[in-house]
Amino acid sequence: MRKILILVFALSPMFIFTQVPYQVGARANGLANSTLTLSDVWAVKNNIGAIGELDETEIGLGYQNKYFLKEFSNQSLVINYATKKGSFGFCFQQAGFSLYREITSSIGYGMKLESNFSAGLSLNYHRISFGEVYGTKNSISASAGLKYRLNKSVEFGVNVSNLNRAQITEIEDERFPTVFGLGMRYIFSEKAFWTFELEKDIVHSINLKSGLEIKAHEVLVLRIGVNSYPFQTAFGAGVKFKKWRLDLAANWHSSLGINPSAGLVYEF
């Protein structure tokens, strides 16, 4: 298996540099990662501008096992510390195995600029290890996000990752993807909302993402989603018990299979 993975890495350089995902959290995965308008603890990574709306301190743990291959699994830890003047966020992600490992640590701050408008900025430290032969590469990038609430039913979110186009290696000037995202959320009621997003990086085609979340019960939430590039469908569920929230989700790729994920959040 490892020989196959090494061959994949050697032939697909852009593939290996996206093992740490743009979005984190099983809630996001259940909505096909259309998350720019969601103000939860996972917004520390998904849209730093959205954490300015958070009033409670939370901590979350996430796990995703891509295509049931442990070498492609990734883990995440997110923390949001809320204050009267905004929120501080921290995110740690790691993916890979002994021959290739990618680690990203992020720290950021988001605050309300107006009652219906918040913004945030984060700095991200990237560390990629290519085993004992090729060594390690370290880089720093910056991300920025905005969230705007038009009214009680409509919200917008904007996020840009890797503003400075951080470099991976000088060979062929390889860089981390710079990703632009624009999202909208329509809130039908307290029990249901719909999200729609456009996502584009410098290299790949535009990705359309959409998700639906329905509160089926006081403690149970159901989610479905779809994105266009690559085409994937998603579904998930969440359970809330007092200050704990457990989310489960799966993304299905027609050629590669299923990406199951899980997330656990505690609200202080």
N, C-alpha and C positions, 0 to 999 in steps of 0.2 A: 504493500500500500504506500509506504513512504517513497519508494522509487517512482510510483505513478505521480504522487504529489509533487515531487521535485521536478519531474518532466513538465507538469502543468505550470508550475511556477516559472520554469525557464522559458516556456513558449508564450506565456501570457503575462507580461509584466504589469499591465494595468489591472489585471485581475487580483494579483496578490496585494496591491496597494490599497485595496478597499475591503480588507478583511474586518477591520474595525468599522462598524456601520455608521452611516450618517445619523440615523435615529436609533434611540435605545428605548427599551421597555416593551413588555408584552402588550400593553394597551395600544401603543403605537403600531406594533406588528399586526394586531387584530383589525386595525383601520387602514391597512396597506401603507402604513407610515405617513399618513396625511395628518400631521400633528402640529403644524405651525401656529394654530390658534388655540391650542390646549394649554391652559395654565395649571400644570401639575409639576411634581418634582422632576419628571423626566424632561421638562422643558429646559433644565440646566444644560442639556446637550442638544435637544431638538429645536429650541428657539429661545435663546438666552433672554430675549426681550420680554417673553411671556412670564418670567418668574417675578417681574415687578408687581404683578397682581396677587401674589401669594401672601397670605396672612399667617400661615402656620409653618412651623419647622417640620420637615419630613426627611426621611431617609429611605432609599430604595435599592433593592438588589435585583439584578436581571441576569438571565442566562438564555442563550440561543445556541442550538445545535444544528448547524447548517447541513442539510441532506443526511443527517444521522452519521456524520463523520466527526469523530472527536477532534481530529486535527483542524477542522474548520469551526469549532465551537468558539464562542466568545462570551465573556463575562463582564458585567458592569456594576459599578457602585455610584450612586448619585446622592448628593446631600444638598438640601436647600435650607438655609438659615435665614429666617424672616426677621426683619427689624421694622421699626416705625418709618424708616426712610428708604426702604427697599429691601432686596433680598440678595444674599451672597450664595453662590452655587459652586459645587465641586463635583467633578465627574472623573471616574477612573475606569478605563476599558482595557481589556487585553484579549488577544486572539492569537491562535496559531499553536505551534508545537516546537520541539527542540531545534529543528532545522530552520524554522522561520517563525518569528514571533513579532507581533506588533502591539505596542502599548501607547495609549494616549491618556494624558492627564490634563484636565481642564479646570480653570478657576475663572469665575465671572461674577458680574454684578448687574442686576436689573432693578429699575425703579420706575414709578409712575411719574410722568412729566405733566400729565393732566388726569382728570378723573377717568377718562376713557382712552388714554394713550400711555403706553409704557415702552421703554427701550432698554437694551442691555448690550454688554460687550464682554467677550471672554478671550483669554489667552490659552493656547493649547500646546502642550509639549508632546512631541511624537518621538518614539524610539522604535527603530526597526532593527531586529537582529537576524542575520542570515547564517546562523550557525558559527562554527569555529573557523571556517575557511574565509568567508567574506566580511566578517566583522559586524559592526553596529553603526547605524546612522541616526543622528539626533537632529531634530528640527523644531522650530517654533512657528505657530501660525496664530492668526486672530480671526474671530468670528463676531458678527454683529446681528442683532435682531430687533424687530419692532412688532408691536401689537396694537391694533386700533379697534375700538368698539364703536361701530356706527350707531347702533341702537340695541334694544333688548334682544333682537333676533339675528342681527348680522355682525360678524366680526371678521377682521382681516389680520393676517400675519405675514411678515417678511423676514427672511433669514439669508445671510451670506456667510458661507464657510470658507476659510482659508483666503482671507482678503489679500494677504501679502504673497500668495502663491509660493508657499514654502517648498523648498527643494528637497527631493529624496536623494538624488545622486547627480553628480556632474556628468555622468555618462549619458549622452543624448539629452541632457538637461531634463531629466525626469522630475516631475513635481506632483505633490498631492493635488487631488482634484479641487478646483474652486467651484462651489456649488451655489447656485442662486435658487431661492424658493419663494413662491408667492402663493398664499393660501387664503381660503374663505371658509367660514363656518356659518351655517344657517341653523338656528335653534328653533325647532318646532314648538317645544314645550320643555318643562323640567325633566321630561322622561325621554326625549329623543332629540338628536341633532344630526346634521349631514355636513361632511367636509369635502372640499374639492381643492386640489393644489396643482400648480405647475412647477416642475423642477427641471433645472438645466445646468449642466456643467459645460466646460469649455470644449470638451472632446465629443461627448455622446449626444444623441438625439434627446429632444425634450421628453420628459416623463410626466404623464397625467396620472394623478392619484385621487382616489375618492374613498370615503368610508362612511358608515352609518352606525351610530351607537344608540341602543334602545335600553331603557331601564325597565326590565321585565318584572322586577320585584324590588322591594325595599333593599334587599341585599344582593340582588343579581342583575348584572348588566350583560347584554349580548352585543357583539360587534361583527360586521362584515366589511370587506373592502376589496379594491381592485386597483392595479396600476398597469400602465401600458408598456413601459420599456425598462426591463423586459416584462412581458405580460405575465402577471401573477395575480392570483386570487388569495384572499385572506379571510380568516374568521377567528373569533375569539370570545372569551367570556371573562367576567370579573365578579368577584365575591367580596363583600365588605362586612367585616365583623368588628364592631366598636372602632378602635383606632387602626386596625389592620386591613389591608387590601391585598387580595391575591388575584393576579391576572394570568390567564393562559391563552395562547394564540398559536396559529400555524399559518405560514405562507406556502402556497403551492405553486411550483414552477413546472410547466408541462414537460420539460426535458430533464430537469435535474431532480425534481422531487419535492419533498416537504421540508420546511424549516420550522421546527417547533420551538417555542420560547415560553418562558415563565418569568414573572416578576412579583416581588413582594415589597409592599410599602408600609411603613409605620409612621403615623402622625403623632408628634409630641404634643 
